[in-house]
Amino acid sequence: MKRFLPLILLIAAVIAVFASGAGRYLSFESLRANEALLRGLVTDNLALSLLVFILVYAAATAVSIPGAVFLTLAGGFLFGTWIGGSATVVGATIGAILVFLVVRTSLGAVLRARAERSGGALKSAMDGISAGAFGYILTLRLIPLAPFWLVNVASALAHAPLRSYALATLIGIIPATFIYSSIGAGVGQLLARGEEPNLRVIFEPYVFGPLIALGLMSLGVTIYQRVRARRGAAS
């Protein structure tokens, strides 16, 4: 029972969040309607507002609420590109670690056996992480193609070291986070005109190209280290 306690708590949190209808507040209309209130709270108590934002982001990441991009934009909108982006990175990393620990302690054996039998994206990610945890996780974080939750689960099932997983997550989400945070910093002007930001900007060649390059560079270093280690072991 003790082993399944983290899972029970996570499920309870997921049920509570969806039952409360919190997802309906993750919209630009809600942001526009509550702009004055939110900015007032940030102005009156910046430290507390940042702490609440980090905790909300961590919880949203842990329960996998659709809307992480919106929260990242909201962070930039309320705190500016650099402070908002930094708070988002911290919150997302904490949430990812929580999911990692829940999966590893409560569901590891069952999910790992199922993934081994069925194959697919989860099994592929597990194999890559097992071969080189830090570099492979870093690559998956830098290139925002693999779902965030999939990397969390695969890392836990592949028995990635917690330190490598946390550090690769922290570093790997920085580029995309600050791109969206910078967009969020300018959302106020768009909302005033009744417009919404282009959330697909990250897939534009001038943005996505450098992210791909960073990811491939990380993957290349990982492969090189793996080949070098095998040659050393063989000799």
C-alpha positions in Angstrom: 0.0 0.0 0.0 2.9 2.3 0.8 4.3 1.8 -2.7 1.0 2.9 -4.3 0.5 6.0 -2.1 2.1 8.4 -4.5 -0.1 7.1 -7.3 -3.2 7.4 -5.2 -2.4 11.0 -4.4 -1.7 11.8 -8.0 -5.0 10.3 -9.1 -6.9 12.1 -6.4 -5.2 15.4 -7.6 -6.2 14.7 -11.2 -9.8 14.0 -10.2 -9.9 17.1 -8.1 -8.5 19.4 -10.8 -10.9 18.1 -13.5 -13.9 18.1 -11.2 -13.2 21.7 -10.3 -13.3 22.8 -13.9 -9.9 24.5 -13.6 -9.2 23.9 -17.3 -11.8 26.5 -18.3 -9.6 29.2 -16.8 -6.8 28.3 -19.2 -8.0 30.6 -22.0 -7.0 34.0 -23.4 -10.6 35.2 -22.7 -10.1 34.4 -19.0 -6.7 36.1 -19.0 -8.2 39.2 -20.6 -11.1 39.3 -18.1 -8.8 39.0 -15.1 -5.8 41.0 -16.3 -6.3 43.9 -13.8 -6.7 41.5 -10.8 -3.7 39.4 -11.7 -1.4 42.3 -12.4 -2.5 43.8 -9.1 -1.6 40.7 -7.2 1.8 40.5 -8.9 2.5 44.2 -8.1 1.5 43.9 -4.5 3.4 40.7 -3.7 5.8 39.6 -6.4 7.5 36.8 -4.3 4.3 35.2 -3.3 2.9 35.4 -6.8 5.9 33.7 -8.2 5.7 31.0 -5.6 2.0 30.3 -6.4 2.7 30.3 -10.1 5.5 27.8 -9.7 3.3 25.5 -7.6 0.4 25.8 -10.1 2.7 25.0 -13.0 4.2 22.0 -11.1 0.8 20.7 -10.3 -0.4 21.2 -13.9 2.6 19.3 -15.2 2.2 16.5 -12.6 -1.5 15.9 -13.5 -0.8 16.5 -17.3 -3.4 19.2 -17.7 -3.6 20.3 -21.4 -2.5 23.9 -21.4 1.1 24.0 -20.4 1.8 26.4 -23.3 -0.9 28.7 -22.1 0.6 28.7 -18.6 4.0 29.5 -20.0 2.5 32.4 -22.0 0.7 33.6 -18.8 4.1 33.5 -16.9 5.6 35.8 -19.5 2.5 38.0 -19.5 2.6 38.5 -15.7 6.3 38.5 -14.9 8.1 39.3 -18.1 10.2 37.1 -20.3 13.1 36.3 -18.0 11.4 36.0 -14.6 8.3 34.3 -16.1 10.5 31.9 -18.1 12.6 31.0 -15.1 9.6 30.4 -12.9 8.1 28.1 -15.7 11.3 26.1 -16.0 11.4 25.5 -12.2 7.7 24.6 -12.0 7.8 22.3 -15.0 11.0 20.5 -13.7 9.4 20.0 -10.3 6.2 18.6 -11.9 8.2 16.3 -14.2 10.2 15.0 -11.2 6.9 14.2 -9.3 5.6 12.2 -12.3 8.9 10.4 -12.6 8.9 9.4 -8.9 5.2 8.3 -9.0 5.8 6.1 -12.0 9.0 4.6 -10.7 7.6 3.8 -7.3 4.0 2.7 -8.1 3.7 1.6 -11.7 7.2 0.7 -12.8 7.0 -3.0 -13.0 3.5 -3.2 -14.6 4.1 -0.5 -17.2 7.6 -1.6 -18.1 6.4 -5.2 -18.8 3.5 -3.8 -20.9 5.8 -1.5 -22.9 8.3 -4.4 -23.5 5.5 -6.5 -25.0 3.8 -3.8 -27.1 6.7 -1.9 -28.4 5.9 1.5 -29.9 7.0 5.0 -29.0 7.3 4.3 -25.3 9.5 1.3 -25.8 11.7 3.2 -28.3 12.2 6.1 -25.8 13.0 3.6 -23.0 15.6 1.9 -25.1 17.3 5.2 -26.0 17.2 6.4 -22.4 18.6 3.1 -21.1 21.6 3.5 -23.5 22.4 7.0 -22.4 20.1 8.8 -20.0 21.3 12.4 -19.8 22.0 12.9 -23.5 18.9 11.2 -24.8 16.6 12.9 -22.4 18.2 16.2 -23.2 17.7 15.6 -26.9 14.0 14.8 -26.3 13.5 17.9 -24.2 15.3 20.2 -26.7 13.3 19.0 -29.7 9.6 19.5 -28.7 8.2 16.6 -30.7 7.9 13.9 -28.1 5.1 14.5 -25.6 6.4 15.8 -22.3 4.6 13.1 -20.3 6.0 10.4 -22.6 9.5 11.4 -21.7 8.6 11.5 -18.0 7.2 8.0 -18.1 9.9 6.5 -20.3 12.6 7.9 -18.1 11.1 6.3 -15.0 10.6 3.0 -16.7 14.1 3.0 -18.0 15.5 3.5 -14.5 17.2 6.7 -15.5 19.2 8.3 -12.6 17.1 11.0 -11.0 19.9 13.5 -11.1 20.5 13.0 -14.8 16.8 13.1 -15.5 16.2 16.3 -13.5 19.2 18.1 -15.0 18.5 17.1 -18.6 14.9 18.2 -18.1 15.9 21.6 -16.5 18.4 22.4 -19.3 16.4 20.9 -22.2 13.2 22.8 -21.7 14.9 26.2 -21.4 15.0 27.2 -25.1 11.3 26.5 -25.9 10.2 27.9 -22.6 11.8 31.2 -23.1 10.5 31.4 -26.7 6.9 31.1 -25.5 7.6 33.3 -22.4 8.8 36.1 -24.7 5.6 35.7 -26.8 3.6 35.9 -23.5 5.3 39.1 -22.6 3.7 40.8 -25.6 0.3 39.1 -25.2 -1.1 42.2 -23.4 -1.0 44.3 -26.6 -2.6 41.5 -28.6 -5.4 41.0 -26.1 -6.1 44.7 -26.1 -6.7 44.5 -29.9 -8.8 41.4 -29.5 -6.1 39.2 -31.1 -4.4 36.0 -29.9 -0.7 35.0 -30.3 0.5 32.5 -32.9 1.3 29.5 -30.9 2.8 27.6 -33.8 5.6 30.1 -34.1 7.9 27.5 -32.5 7.5 25.3 -35.7 8.6 28.1 -38.0 12.0 27.3 -39.7 13.9 30.1 -38.1 12.8 28.9 -34.6 12.5 25.1 -35.0 15.7 24.8 -37.0 18.0 25.9 -34.2 16.1 23.7 -31.7 16.6 20.7 -34.1 20.3 21.6 -34.4 20.7 21.7 -30.6 18.9 18.4 -30.2 21.0 16.7 -32.9 24.2 18.1 -31.4 23.2 16.6 -28.0 22.3 13.3 -29.6 25.6 13.2 -31.5 27.7 13.8 -28.4 25.7 11.0 -26.7 26.3 8.5 -29.5 30.0 9.4 -29.6 30.4 8.8 -25.9 28.6 5.5 -26.2 30.7 4.3 -29.1 33.9 5.4 -27.3 32.9 3.6 -24.1 32.2 0.4 -26.1 35.6 0.6 -27.8 37.3 1.1 -24.5 35.5 -1.9 -23.0 36.4 -4.1 -26.0 40.0 -3.2 -25.8 
